[in-house]
Amino acid sequence: MKDDPEIQRAVRRTVGIAALRRLRRIVDADNALEAEKARWGRRLSIFFVLAAVLALAWMLIR
């Protein structure tokens, strides 16, 4: 029974599908992390540009 090629094929298919699903979860988590980093980058950029504009306006007014 252990040497039955049909069983071996089914086991390999099941293991392969499980591995692909695990890999998909890892890739999805990595993509989510990269998207979060991009959002924080945009927020920080807006903050620094706004701070620079306010500093320049303050220097021009004084």
PDB file of N, H, CA, C and O in Angstrom:
ATOM      1  N   MET A   1       0.816  -1.178   0.000  1.00  0.00           N
ATOM      2  CA  MET A   1       0.000   0.000   0.000  1.00  0.00           C
ATOM      3  C   MET A   1       0.876   1.264   0.000  1.00  0.00           C
ATOM      4  O   MET A   1       0.501   2.261  -0.617  1.00  0.00           O
ATOM      5  N   LYS A   2       2.029   1.242   0.677  1.00  0.00           N
ATOM      6  H   LYS A   2       2.333   0.432   1.178  1.00  0.00           H
ATOM      7  CA  LYS A   2       2.900   2.410   0.704  1.00  0.00           C
ATOM      8  C   LYS A   2       3.461   2.716  -0.676  1.00  0.00           C
ATOM      9  O   LYS A   2       3.758   3.868  -0.990  1.00  0.00           O
ATOM     10  N   ASP A   3       3.606   1.687  -1.497  1.00  0.00           N
ATOM     11  H   ASP A   3       3.364   0.751  -1.242  1.00  0.00           H
ATOM     12  CA  ASP A   3       4.210   1.874  -2.816  1.00  0.00           C
ATOM     13  C   ASP A   3       3.182   2.153  -3.903  1.00  0.00           C
ATOM     14  O   ASP A   3       3.520   2.180  -5.086  1.00  0.00           O
ATOM     15  N   ASP A   4       1.948   2.356  -3.516  1.00  0.00           N
ATOM     16  H   ASP A   4       1.673   2.334  -2.555  1.00  0.00           H
ATOM     17  CA  ASP A   4       0.905   2.622  -4.497  1.00  0.00           C
ATOM     18  C   ASP A   4       1.148   3.993  -5.128  1.00  0.00           C
ATOM     19  O   ASP A   4       1.135   4.999  -4.419  1.00  0.00           O
ATOM     20  N   PRO A   5       1.368   4.055  -6.434  1.00  0.00           N
ATOM     21  CA  PRO A   5       1.677   5.337  -7.074  1.00  0.00           C
ATOM     22  C   PRO A   5       0.530   6.348  -6.979  1.00  0.00           C
ATOM     23  O   PRO A   5       0.765   7.555  -6.940  1.00  0.00           O
ATOM     24  N   GLU A   6      -0.697   5.855  -6.941  1.00  0.00           N
ATOM     25  H   GLU A   6      -0.888   4.874  -6.972  1.00  0.00           H
ATOM     26  CA  GLU A   6      -1.841   6.766  -6.825  1.00  0.00           C
ATOM     27  C   GLU A   6      -1.832   7.491  -5.479  1.00  0.00           C
ATOM     28  O   GLU A   6      -2.110   8.689  -5.416  1.00  0.00           O
ATOM     29  N   ILE A   7      -1.512   6.771  -4.409  1.00  0.00           N
ATOM     30  H   ILE A   7      -1.286   5.798  -4.460  1.00  0.00           H
ATOM     31  CA  ILE A   7      -1.438   7.374  -3.078  1.00  0.00           C
ATOM     32  C   ILE A   7      -0.265   8.345  -3.008  1.00  0.00           C
ATOM     33  O   ILE A   7      -0.396   9.442  -2.466  1.00  0.00           O
ATOM     34  N   GLN A   8       0.873   7.948  -3.552  1.00  0.00           N
ATOM     35  H   GLN A   8       0.979   7.057  -3.993  1.00  0.00           H
ATOM     36  CA  GLN A   8       2.040   8.836  -3.544  1.00  0.00           C
ATOM     37  C   GLN A   8       1.755  10.124  -4.318  1.00  0.00           C
ATOM     38  O   GLN A   8       2.149  11.208  -3.887  1.00  0.00           O
ATOM     39  N   ARG A   9       1.078  10.009  -5.450  1.00  0.00           N
ATOM     40  H   ARG A   9       0.758   9.128  -5.800  1.00  0.00           H
ATOM     41  CA  ARG A   9       0.729  11.180  -6.248  1.00  0.00           C
ATOM     42  C   ARG A   9      -0.212  12.096  -5.465  1.00  0.00           C
ATOM     43  O   ARG A   9      -0.051  13.316  -5.486  1.00  0.00           O
ATOM     44  N   ALA A  10      -1.185  11.514  -4.781  1.00  0.00           N
ATOM     45  H   ALA A  10      -1.315  10.523  -4.764  1.00  0.00           H
ATOM     46  CA  ALA A  10      -2.130  12.311  -4.001  1.00  0.00           C
ATOM     47  C   ALA A  10      -1.431  13.003  -2.831  1.00  0.00           C
ATOM     48  O   ALA A  10      -1.731  14.154  -2.513  1.00  0.00           O
ATOM     49  N   VAL A  11      -0.499  12.297  -2.196  1.00  0.00           N
ATOM     50  H   VAL A  11      -0.254  11.362  -2.454  1.00  0.00           H
ATOM     51  CA  VAL A  11       0.250  12.893  -1.078  1.00  0.00           C
ATOM     52  C   VAL A  11       1.107  14.045  -1.574  1.00  0.00           C
ATOM     53  O   VAL A  11       1.139  15.110  -0.956  1.00  0.00           O
ATOM     54  N   ARG A  12       1.804  13.838  -2.688  1.00  0.00           N
ATOM     55  H   ARG A  12       1.779  12.973  -3.190  1.00  0.00           H
ATOM     56  CA  ARG A  12       2.645  14.912  -3.244  1.00  0.00           C
ATOM     57  C   ARG A  12       1.800  16.127  -3.626  1.00  0.00           C
ATOM     58  O   ARG A  12       2.202  17.269  -3.404  1.00  0.00           O
ATOM     59  N   ARG A  13       0.642  15.872  -4.194  1.00  0.00           N
ATOM     60  H   ARG A  13       0.315  14.945  -4.375  1.00  0.00           H
ATOM     61  CA  ARG A  13      -0.242  16.974  -4.586  1.00  0.00           C
ATOM     62  C   ARG A  13      -0.713  17.734  -3.350  1.00  0.00           C
ATOM     63  O   ARG A  13      -0.713  18.965  -3.348  1.00  0.00           O
ATOM     64  N   THR A  14      -1.108  17.027  -2.311  1.00  0.00           N
ATOM     65  H   THR A  14      -1.108  16.027  -2.312  1.00  0.00           H
ATOM     66  CA  THR A  14      -1.579  17.672  -1.081  1.00  0.00           C
ATOM     67  C   THR A  14      -0.468  18.480  -0.418  1.00  0.00           C
ATOM     68  O   THR A  14      -0.690  19.604   0.031  1.00  0.00           O
ATOM     69  N   VAL A  15       0.719  17.903  -0.363  1.00  0.00           N
ATOM     70  H   VAL A  15       0.899  16.989  -0.728  1.00  0.00           H
ATOM     71  CA  VAL A  15       1.857  18.607   0.236  1.00  0.00           C
ATOM     72  C   VAL A  15       2.224  19.828  -0.601  1.00  0.00           C
ATOM     73  O   VAL A  15       2.540  20.883  -0.051  1.00  0.00           O
ATOM     74  N   GLY A  16       2.183  19.695  -1.916  1.00  0.00           N
ATOM     75  H   GLY A  16       1.926  18.838  -2.362  1.00  0.00           H
ATOM     76  CA  GLY A  16       2.494  20.819  -2.800  1.00  0.00           C
ATOM     77  C   GLY A  16       1.505  21.962  -2.641  1.00  0.00           C
ATOM     78  O   GLY A  16       1.894  23.128  -2.587  1.00  0.00           O
ATOM     79  N   ILE A  17       0.235  21.625  -2.566  1.00  0.00           N
ATOM     80  H   ILE A  17      -0.082  20.678  -2.609  1.00  0.00           H
ATOM     81  CA  ILE A  17      -0.790  22.657  -2.388  1.00  0.00           C
ATOM     82  C   ILE A  17      -0.616  23.358  -1.048  1.00  0.00           C
ATOM     83  O   ILE A  17      -0.748  24.580  -0.966  1.00  0.00           O
ATOM     84  N   ALA A  18      -0.322  22.599  -0.003  1.00  0.00           N
ATOM     85  H   ALA A  18      -0.215  21.608  -0.070  1.00  0.00           H
ATOM     86  CA  ALA A  18      -0.117  23.209   1.322  1.00  0.00           C
ATOM     87  C   ALA A  18       1.093  24.149   1.295  1.00  0.00           C
ATOM     88  O   ALA A  18       1.056  25.228   1.885  1.00  0.00           O
ATOM     89  N   ALA A  19       2.156  23.739   0.612  1.00  0.00           N
ATOM     90  H   ALA A  19       2.186  22.862   0.132  1.00  0.00           H
ATOM     91  CA  ALA A  19       3.356  24.583   0.520  1.00  0.00           C
ATOM     92  C   ALA A  19       3.051  25.866  -0.246  1.00  0.00           C
ATOM     93  O   ALA A  19       3.497  26.944   0.147  1.00  0.00           O
ATOM     94  N   LEU A  20       2.296  25.757  -1.335  1.00  0.00           N
ATOM     95  H   LEU A  20       1.934  24.881  -1.654  1.00  0.00           H
ATOM     96  CA  LEU A  20       1.952  26.953  -2.108  1.00  0.00           C
ATOM     97  C   LEU A  20       1.065  27.901  -1.307  1.00  0.00           C
ATOM     98  O   LEU A  20       1.216  29.120  -1.398  1.00  0.00           O
ATOM     99  N   ARG A  21       0.148  27.351  -0.531  1.00  0.00           N
ATOM    100  H   ARG A  21       0.025  26.362  -0.458  1.00  0.00           H
ATOM    101  CA  ARG A  21      -0.701  28.207   0.299  1.00  0.00           C
ATOM    102  C   ARG A  21       0.111  28.914   1.366  1.00  0.00           C
ATOM    103  O   ARG A  21      -0.121  30.091   1.643  1.00  0.00           O
ATOM    104  N   ARG A  22       1.059  28.214   1.968  1.00  0.00           N
ATOM    105  H   ARG A  22       1.248  27.258   1.744  1.00  0.00           H
ATOM    106  CA  ARG A  22       1.925  28.833   2.976  1.00  0.00           C
ATOM    107  C   ARG A  22       2.764  29.940   2.341  1.00  0.00           C
ATOM    108  O   ARG A  22       2.922  31.013   2.923  1.00  0.00           O
ATOM    109  N   LEU A  23       3.293  29.682   1.165  1.00  0.00           N
ATOM    110  H   LEU A  23       3.164  28.810   0.693  1.00  0.00           H
ATOM    111  CA  LEU A  23       4.083  30.684   0.455  1.00  0.00           C
ATOM    112  C   LEU A  23       3.220  31.902   0.112  1.00  0.00           C
ATOM    113  O   LEU A  23       3.684  33.038   0.210  1.00  0.00           O
ATOM    114  N   ARG A  24       1.971  31.667  -0.289  1.00  0.00           N
ATOM    115  H   ARG A  24       1.595  30.744  -0.369  1.00  0.00           H
ATOM    116  CA  ARG A  24       1.062  32.764  -0.612  1.00  0.00           C
ATOM    117  C   ARG A  24       0.806  33.645   0.608  1.00  0.00           C
ATOM    118  O   ARG A  24       0.763  34.870   0.493  1.00  0.00           O
ATOM    119  N   ARG A  25       0.636  33.019   1.784  1.00  0.00           N
ATOM    120  H   ARG A  25       0.672  32.024   1.878  1.00  0.00           H
ATOM    121  CA  ARG A  25       0.434  33.796   3.016  1.00  0.00           C
ATOM    122  C   ARG A  25       1.670  34.644   3.337  1.00  0.00           C
ATOM    123  O   ARG A  25       1.545  35.789   3.772  1.00  0.00           O
ATOM    124  N   ILE A  26       2.854  34.080   3.123  1.00  0.00           N
ATOM    125  H   ILE A  26       2.955  33.149   2.770  1.00  0.00           H
ATOM    126  CA  ILE A  26       4.091  34.832   3.380  1.00  0.00           C
ATOM    127  C   ILE A  26       4.192  36.022   2.435  1.00  0.00           C
ATOM    128  O   ILE A  26       4.544  37.123   2.859  1.00  0.00           O
ATOM    129  N   VAL A  27       3.887  35.809   1.164  1.00  0.00           N
ATOM    130  H   VAL A  27       3.601  34.915   0.820  1.00  0.00           H
ATOM    131  CA  VAL A  27       3.961  36.892   0.177  1.00  0.00           C
ATOM    132  C   VAL A  27       2.922  37.967   0.491  1.00  0.00           C
ATOM    133  O   VAL A  27       3.221  39.157   0.398  1.00  0.00           O
ATOM    134  N   ASP A  28       1.714  37.564   0.858  1.00  0.00           N
ATOM    135  H   ASP A  28       1.471  36.597   0.933  1.00  0.00           H
ATOM    136  CA  ASP A  28       0.678  38.539   1.210  1.00  0.00           C
ATOM    137  C   ASP A  28       1.086  39.375   2.419  1.00  0.00           C
ATOM    138  O   ASP A  28       0.855  40.584   2.447  1.00  0.00           O
ATOM    139  N   ALA A  29       1.692  38.734   3.415  1.00  0.00           N
ATOM    140  H   ALA A  29       1.880  37.752   3.392  1.00  0.00           H
ATOM    141  CA  ALA A  29       2.142  39.466   4.603  1.00  0.00           C
ATOM    142  C   ALA A  29       3.246  40.457   4.235  1.00  0.00           C
ATOM    143  O   ALA A  29       3.270  41.579   4.741  1.00  0.00           O
ATOM    144  N   ASP A  30       4.145  40.047   3.368  1.00  0.00           N
ATOM    145  H   ASP A  30       4.125  39.136   2.957  1.00  0.00           H
ATOM    146  CA  ASP A  30       5.227  40.938   2.941  1.00  0.00           C
ATOM    147  C   ASP A  30       4.678  42.120   2.146  1.00  0.00           C
ATOM    148  O   ASP A  30       5.125  43.252   2.328  1.00  0.00           O
ATOM    149  N   ASN A  31       3.716  41.861   1.272  1.00  0.00           N
ATOM    150  H   ASN A  31       3.353  40.941   1.125  1.00  0.00           H
ATOM    151  CA  ASN A  31       3.104  42.952   0.504  1.00  0.00           C
ATOM    152  C   ASN A  31       2.372  43.932   1.418  1.00  0.00           C
ATOM    153  O   ASN A  31       2.423  45.142   1.199  1.00  0.00           O
ATOM    154  N   ALA A  32       1.697  43.419   2.432  1.00  0.00           N
ATOM    155  H   ALA A  32       1.655  42.436   2.609  1.00  0.00           H
ATOM    156  CA  ALA A  32       1.004  44.295   3.374  1.00  0.00           C
ATOM    157  C   ALA A  32       2.001  45.165   4.143  1.00  0.00           C
ATOM    158  O   ALA A  32       1.749  46.346   4.382  1.00  0.00           O
ATOM    159  N   LEU A  33       3.124  44.577   4.524  1.00  0.00           N
ATOM    160  H   LEU A  33       3.329  43.618   4.330  1.00  0.00           H
ATOM    161  CA  LEU A  33       4.153  45.337   5.235  1.00  0.00           C
ATOM    162  C   LEU A  33       4.723  46.434   4.344  1.00  0.00           C
ATOM    163  O   LEU A  33       4.930  47.557   4.804  1.00  0.00           O
ATOM    164  N   GLU A  34       4.977  46.125   3.086  1.00  0.00           N
ATOM    165  H   GLU A  34       4.809  45.212   2.713  1.00  0.00           H
ATOM    166  CA  GLU A  34       5.502  47.137   2.162  1.00  0.00           C
ATOM    167  C   GLU A  34       4.491  48.257   1.939  1.00  0.00           C
ATOM    168  O   GLU A  34       4.876  49.423   1.843  1.00  0.00           O
ATOM    169  N   ALA A  35       3.216  47.926   1.856  1.00  0.00           N
ATOM    170  H   ALA A  35       2.903  46.979   1.934  1.00  0.00           H
ATOM    171  CA  ALA A  35       2.182  48.952   1.684  1.00  0.00           C
ATOM    172  C   ALA A  35       2.118  49.854   2.909  1.00  0.00           C
ATOM    173  O   ALA A  35       1.953  51.068   2.784  1.00  0.00           O
ATOM    174  N   GLU A  36       2.247  49.264   4.087  1.00  0.00           N
ATOM    175  H   GLU A  36       2.381  48.278   4.188  1.00  0.00           H
ATOM    176  CA  GLU A  36       2.243  50.061   5.325  1.00  0.00           C
ATOM    177  C   GLU A  36       3.451  50.999   5.372  1.00  0.00           C
ATOM    178  O   GLU A  36       3.325  52.149   5.793  1.00  0.00           O
ATOM    179  N   LYS A  37       4.609  50.520   4.947  1.00  0.00           N
ATOM    180  H   LYS A  37       4.711  49.585   4.605  1.00  0.00           H
ATOM    181  CA  LYS A  37       5.804  51.367   4.900  1.00  0.00           C
ATOM    182  C   LYS A  37       5.599  52.529   3.935  1.00  0.00           C
ATOM    183  O   LYS A  37       6.010  53.654   4.220  1.00  0.00           O
ATOM    184  N   ALA A  38       4.972  52.265   2.805  1.00  0.00           N
ATOM    185  H   ALA A  38       4.638  51.351   2.574  1.00  0.00           H
ATOM    186  CA  ALA A  38       4.727  53.327   1.824  1.00  0.00           C
ATOM    187  C   ALA A  38       3.781  54.379   2.395  1.00  0.00           C
ATOM    188  O   ALA A  38       3.982  55.576   2.189  1.00  0.00           O
ATOM    189  N   ARG A  39       2.748  53.932   3.114  1.00  0.00           N
ATOM    190  H   ARG A  39       2.585  52.960   3.281  1.00  0.00           H
ATOM    191  CA  ARG A  39       1.823  54.898   3.733  1.00  0.00           C
ATOM    192  C   ARG A  39       2.549  55.775   4.742  1.00  0.00           C
ATOM    193  O   ARG A  39       2.355  56.991   4.759  1.00  0.00           O
ATOM    194  N   TRP A  40       3.388  55.168   5.588  1.00  0.00           N
ATOM    195  H   TRP A  40       3.545  54.181   5.574  1.00  0.00           H
ATOM    196  CA  TRP A  40       4.138  55.955   6.567  1.00  0.00           C
ATOM    197  C   TRP A  40       5.114  56.907   5.874  1.00  0.00           C
ATOM    198  O   TRP A  40       5.332  58.024   6.342  1.00  0.00           O
ATOM    199  N   GLY A  41       5.691  56.470   4.776  1.00  0.00           N
ATOM    200  H   GLY A  41       5.514  55.562   4.396  1.00  0.00           H
ATOM    201  CA  GLY A  41       6.599  57.342   4.029  1.00  0.00           C
ATOM    202  C   GLY A  41       5.888  58.570   3.494  1.00  0.00           C
ATOM    203  O   GLY A  41       6.414  59.680   3.571  1.00  0.00           O
ATOM    204  N   ARG A  42       4.691  58.376   2.951  1.00  0.00           N
ATOM    205  H   ARG A  42       4.264  57.474   2.888  1.00  0.00           H
ATOM    206  CA  ARG A  42       3.910  59.518   2.456  1.00  0.00           C
ATOM    207  C   ARG A  42       3.538  60.453   3.594  1.00  0.00           C
ATOM    208  O   ARG A  42       3.630  61.672   3.449  1.00  0.00           O
ATOM    209  N   ARG A  43       3.120  59.899   4.718  1.00  0.00           N
ATOM    210  H   ARG A  43       3.045  58.909   4.835  1.00  0.00           H
ATOM    211  CA  ARG A  43       2.744  60.738   5.869  1.00  0.00           C
ATOM    212  C   ARG A  43       3.927  61.555   6.364  1.00  0.00           C
ATOM    213  O   ARG A  43       3.791  62.749   6.632  1.00  0.00           O
ATOM    214  N   LEU A  44       5.085  60.919   6.487  1.00  0.00           N
ATOM    215  H   LEU A  44       5.195  59.950   6.270  1.00  0.00           H
ATOM    216  CA  LEU A  44       6.270  61.641   6.956  1.00  0.00           C
ATOM    217  C   LEU A  44       6.702  62.705   5.960  1.00  0.00           C
ATOM    218  O   LEU A  44       7.119  63.795   6.352  1.00  0.00           O
ATOM    219  N   SER A  45       6.603  62.391   4.666  1.00  0.00           N
ATOM    220  H   SER A  45       6.264  61.505   4.348  1.00  0.00           H
ATOM    221  CA  SER A  45       6.968  63.382   3.646  1.00  0.00           C
ATOM    222  C   SER A  45       6.077  64.608   3.746  1.00  0.00           C
ATOM    223  O   SER A  45       6.566  65.737   3.698  1.00  0.00           O
ATOM    224  N   ILE A  46       4.787  64.400   3.885  1.00  0.00           N
ATOM    225  H   ILE A  46       4.390  63.483   3.924  1.00  0.00           H
ATOM    226  CA  ILE A  46       3.855  65.528   4.011  1.00  0.00           C
ATOM    227  C   ILE A  46       4.181  66.340   5.265  1.00  0.00           C
ATOM    228  O   ILE A  46       4.174  67.570   5.232  1.00  0.00           O
ATOM    229  N   PHE A  47       4.464  65.654   6.359  1.00  0.00           N
ATOM    230  H   PHE A  47       4.470  64.654   6.386  1.00  0.00           H
ATOM    231  CA  PHE A  47       4.794  66.349   7.603  1.00  0.00           C
ATOM    232  C   PHE A  47       6.045  67.210   7.437  1.00  0.00           C
ATOM    233  O   PHE A  47       6.048  68.369   7.850  1.00  0.00           O
ATOM    234  N   PHE A  48       7.112  66.664   6.840  1.00  0.00           N
ATOM    235  H   PHE A  48       7.111  65.722   6.505  1.00  0.00           H
ATOM    236  CA  PHE A  48       8.355  67.419   6.698  1.00  0.00           C
ATOM    237  C   PHE A  48       8.200  68.585   5.721  1.00  0.00           C
ATOM    238  O   PHE A  48       8.780  69.648   5.943  1.00  0.00           O
ATOM    239  N   VAL A  49       7.440  68.409   4.657  1.00  0.00           N
ATOM    240  H   VAL A  49       6.969  67.545   4.476  1.00  0.00           H
ATOM    241  CA  VAL A  49       7.202  69.513   3.725  1.00  0.00           C
ATOM    242  C   VAL A  49       6.409  70.615   4.420  1.00  0.00           C
ATOM    243  O   VAL A  49       6.719  71.797   4.277  1.00  0.00           O
ATOM    244  N   LEU A  50       5.393  70.223   5.167  1.00  0.00           N
ATOM    245  H   LEU A  50       5.141  69.262   5.283  1.00  0.00           H
ATOM    246  CA  LEU A  50       4.604  71.210   5.900  1.00  0.00           C
ATOM    247  C   LEU A  50       5.458  71.935   6.935  1.00  0.00           C
ATOM    248  O   LEU A  50       5.333  73.150   7.088  1.00  0.00           O
ATOM    249  N   ALA A  51       6.316  71.223   7.642  1.00  0.00           N
ATOM    250  H   ALA A  51       6.417  70.236   7.518  1.00  0.00           H
ATOM    251  CA  ALA A  51       7.196  71.847   8.628  1.00  0.00           C
ATOM    252  C   ALA A  51       8.165  72.819   7.955  1.00  0.00           C
ATOM    253  O   ALA A  51       8.438  73.891   8.495  1.00  0.00           O
ATOM    254  N   ALA A  52       8.681  72.455   6.789  1.00  0.00           N
ATOM    255  H   ALA A  52       8.459  71.584   6.351  1.00  0.00           H
ATOM    256  CA  ALA A  52       9.603  73.339   6.071  1.00  0.00           C
ATOM    257  C   ALA A  52       8.888  74.604   5.596  1.00  0.00           C
ATOM    258  O   ALA A  52       9.435  75.703   5.684  1.00  0.00           O
ATOM    259  N   VAL A  53       7.670  74.444   5.096  1.00  0.00           N
ATOM    260  H   VAL A  53       7.225  73.552   5.024  1.00  0.00           H
ATOM    261  CA  VAL A  53       6.898  75.610   4.637  1.00  0.00           C
ATOM    262  C   VAL A  53       6.590  76.535   5.807  1.00  0.00           C
ATOM    263  O   VAL A  53       6.703  77.755   5.688  1.00  0.00           O
ATOM    264  N   LEU A  54       6.205  75.959   6.926  1.00  0.00           N
ATOM    265  H   LEU A  54       6.113  74.968   7.024  1.00  0.00           H
ATOM    266  CA  LEU A  54       5.917  76.790   8.109  1.00  0.00           C
ATOM    267  C   LEU A  54       7.176  77.483   8.622  1.00  0.00           C
ATOM    268  O   LEU A  54       7.118  78.648   9.017  1.00  0.00           O
ATOM    269  N   ALA A  55       8.298  76.794   8.622  1.00  0.00           N
ATOM    270  H   ALA A  55       8.345  75.848   8.301  1.00  0.00           H
ATOM    271  CA  ALA A  55       9.553  77.406   9.072  1.00  0.00           C
ATOM    272  C   ALA A  55       9.953  78.549   8.135  1.00  0.00           C
ATOM    273  O   ALA A  55      10.392  79.605   8.590  1.00  0.00           O
ATOM    274  N   LEU A  56       9.802  78.334   6.843  1.00  0.00           N
ATOM    275  H   LEU A  56       9.445  77.476   6.474  1.00  0.00           H
ATOM    276  CA  LEU A  56      10.131  79.381   5.873  1.00  0.00           C
ATOM    277  C   LEU A  56       9.192  80.571   6.033  1.00  0.00           C
ATOM    278  O   LEU A  56       9.638  81.718   5.983  1.00  0.00           O
ATOM    279  N   ALA A  57       7.920  80.322   6.221  1.00  0.00           N
ATOM    280  H   ALA A  57       7.558  79.390   6.262  1.00  0.00           H
ATOM    281  CA  ALA A  57       6.957  81.422   6.412  1.00  0.00           C
ATOM    282  C   ALA A  57       7.274  82.182   7.689  1.00  0.00           C
ATOM    283  O   ALA A  57       7.192  83.410   7.712  1.00  0.00           O
ATOM    284  N   TRP A  58       7.634  81.475   8.745  1.00  0.00           N
ATOM    285  H   TRP A  58       7.701  80.478   8.726  1.00  0.00           H
ATOM    286  CA  TRP A  58       7.973  82.125  10.003  1.00  0.00           C
ATOM    287  C   TRP A  58       9.208  83.018   9.831  1.00  0.00           C
ATOM    288  O   TRP A  58       9.255  84.128  10.361  1.00  0.00           O
ATOM    289  N   MET A  59      10.214  82.521   9.082  1.00  0.00           N
ATOM    290  H   MET A  59      10.175  81.619   8.652  1.00  0.00           H
ATOM    291  CA  MET A  59      11.430  83.324   8.875  1.00  0.00           C
ATOM    292  C   MET A  59      11.131  84.558   8.003  1.00  0.00           C
ATOM    293  O   MET A  59      11.709  85.621   8.230  1.00  0.00           O
ATOM    294  N   LEU A  60      10.259  84.432   7.034  1.00  0.00           N
ATOM    295  H   LEU A  60       9.789  83.568   6.850  1.00  0.00           H
ATOM    296  CA  LEU A  60       9.938  85.556   6.174  1.00  0.00           C
ATOM    297  C   LEU A  60       9.109  86.616   6.906  1.00  0.00           C
ATOM    298  O   LEU A  60       9.250  87.811   6.646  1.00  0.00           O
ATOM    299  N   ILE A  61       8.254  86.174   7.816  1.00  0.00           N
ATOM    300  H   ILE A  61       8.140  85.203   8.028  1.00  0.00           H
ATOM    301  CA  ILE A  61       7.407  87.121   8.548  1.00  0.00           C
ATOM    302  C   ILE A  61       8.225  87.896   9.570  1.00  0.00           C
ATOM    303  O   ILE A  61       7.976  89.085   9.768  1.00  0.00           O
ATOM    304  N   ARG A  62       9.180  87.271  10.216  1.00  0.00           N
ATOM    305  H   ARG A  62       9.382  86.305  10.054  1.00  0.00           H
ATOM    306  CA  ARG A  62       9.989  87.959  11.232  1.00  0.00           C
ATOM    307  C   ARG A  62      10.892  88.951  10.677  1.00  0.00           C
ATOM    308  O   ARG A  62      11.628  89.601  11.420  1.00  0.00           O
TER     309      ARG A  62
END
